[in-house]
Structures are given as structure tokens and as C-alpha cells.
Amino acid sequence: MYTLQTEVLLSYYLFHKDRRVEGGYHAAAAVSIVVACGLHKLGSTRAQGRTGINLPLPRDAVEDGERINAFWTVIILDRCWTVWMQTPSVLIDETSANTQIDTPWPLDMIGYEQVCYLGNSDDNEMLTLFPQGMMPAGGQPVQTVQAFLNNPATDTQHQSLLALRAKASILYEKSAQIAAHWNPNAPGFQDHFVALDNRINQFKGVLPSLRQAAQTRPDLVRGLLTVHTLINCATMQLHAPWVQPGNPINRKSLTAARTAMTSLQKVDISQLGYIDPFMGILLGAVGRSLATALRAVQRNAGAGPSNGSPADAAAVQESYNTVLTAMQIFSAACPLIDPQLVLNFCSV
């Protein structure tokens, strides 16, 4: 577990420094470790096909919780940064490849003191943690990620910040997949698109308010700001390919970009100190989306609303300036943001 922690820290440090090749190497190493240790199956009592490293049984619920949280930390790392690097996710959630994710969603560490603790020490099975009342029938969990994607009822108002970040990361990566394989005429494409779009919107509806969180701890504000920005970027990239000839503005994509901008206005970003380095990538994407809209609106100034855009030049310019200001503030503590700023300045 210490080796896993080292790989995660190294990858974040290298991404923070905009050293993507080295960061990607250590991120892939972290994924390899969680698979080898079976951390993707901490919610499964099945040992079928289990290979690799057999970790000793957890000493208590807290240690089991540390393993669960470590797994989801790596999933977040994999799902977000592989999109930036335009490479496939290393850990594919597939039963056929023995990489089906059964690990329950993470709790805050204090939550692991209030769980149903299961296990079978006779055959050295890993112990499984489920919040009270969440125990699957027969001791077998539903596929964690697939259940989340297919069943909005799994969302609750009270989830750990790590769980929210993991779910937003999964939706973000799924939207990137669809955008990368854009083919509206392919069988089933429209169904998959609509299902994911609806799921993203449903997830947005259960997110805690940023304005209320702004009165709490800075670490909570930083985390929630990342989640809100991440899920709006999922909408942005899902809808971005829906453009019309002569009109590069997609209504839903632009609305998501402006919503992400509004999130910045709900917190005092000057007091956050530092942010997750992936926020540099997200804000860069938001800025470029707004820059594209700004150019289009300026070209059509005086031509009326014939292009169907809900924006006007002044409003889009203000949104764009807000994002650039935030990026300039955050760049002092995050070198990764500097090249994103250059890209945005070149976009206008």
C-alpha cells in the first residue's frame, strides 16, 4: 500500500509540473498495483480468477476503508488524466477481463466506524465493507460502476467527497469516450448518448451546493469546486461535437461552460491557496469553449439571433474573463495551468 501511495503521489506531482509522460507512467503503475492486489474487488466474496498479490486481511474496518479509498483515488487518477493524454483508461470495468469493479463507493474515514463488517478468514478472502443498510442480497454486490451508470436511485444526498469525485470522473471519462467515437448514425449511438446525458444531469441534481460549502473548510470547497467543474466539463465535451455548419456554438456545451464559470463566482478563489492540478485542464477547456463562443458571437454581431445562440458578446466576454482571472490566480501554485493560459490567450 505504501508503494501504491508513492506511485499516486509521484503521478500527481509530475502532472502538476506538466510532465505528462512521466506522470502517465506512474499513474499506470498505480493502476497495475490496485489490480494485482485485487482492490477492484473489495466488495466481492468471489475469489474466481484472482491472481497477483494477496494482501493480508485488514486488521479493522479503518484499514479496510483505507484500501477502498485508495482504490477510488486511483480510479480518479486514471479516468481523468487518460482523457487529457488521449489514451485509453488502464483499468477497464469488464467482467470478461476479470477487471469488473465490485469495490463499494468510498466513505469519509469516520464513516468506516459505522459499517457492516464481513469476511471469511478461512479462505483468506478480503473483508468487505458496506454502510449499514447497503448490504447486497446474498452477500454479492452489484457491479459498482455499472449500477451507478444504469440506476439513478443509487445516488443519495449524503455521499463522501471522494465518492462524488469518483462518480464525476467516471461520467467525465464516459463522455470523452462518446465524443472520441462520434458516429450519430451508428446503431445504438443515440441511445447511449441520451442515456449518458440524462445520467450526468441526474448526478448534477444531487451535488451539494457550492455556495453553502463556501462557509466550511477550504479543502471541502476545493474538492466540491473540482466536482462541479468536472461534471460540467463532462456535459461540454459530450455535446461539443453537435455543431452546425457555420455555427460552432453548441447551446448545451456553452451553457455548461458558463455554469462552470458561475461555480468560480460562488467561492472566494483567492482563499483556496491551491487546487487539484486537473482543475488546470478543466478550466482550460472551459476557457476555450467560451473563446469559441465569443468569436462566433462577435462575428454575428448586428446580424440578429439567426444562429440560435443564447449568448451575447458582453455576457460571454465577462464569463471568459472570469475564467482567465481564476486561472491566473491558480497558476501561481500550479505550473500546469501556464500552458493552458497560453492556449486560451491564443484562442481569442
Secondary structure, DSSP 8 states (H G I E B T S, - for coil): -HHHHHHHHHHHHHHHTT-HHHHHHHHHHHHHHHHHTTGGGTT----TT--S------SSHHHHHHHHHHHHHHHHHHHHHHHHHT---SS---TTTT----------GGGGGSEEEE--GGGT---EEEETT---GGG----HHHHHHH-GGG--S---HHHHHHHHHHHHHHHHHHHHT--TTSTTHHHHHHHHHHHHHHHHTTS--HHHHTTS-HHHHHHHHHHHHHHHHHHHHHHTT--BTTB---HHHHHHHHHHHHHHHTS-GGGS----THHHHHHHHHHHHHHHHHHHHHHTTTS-GGG-----HHHHHHHHHHHHHHHHHHHTT-TTHHHHHHHHHHH-
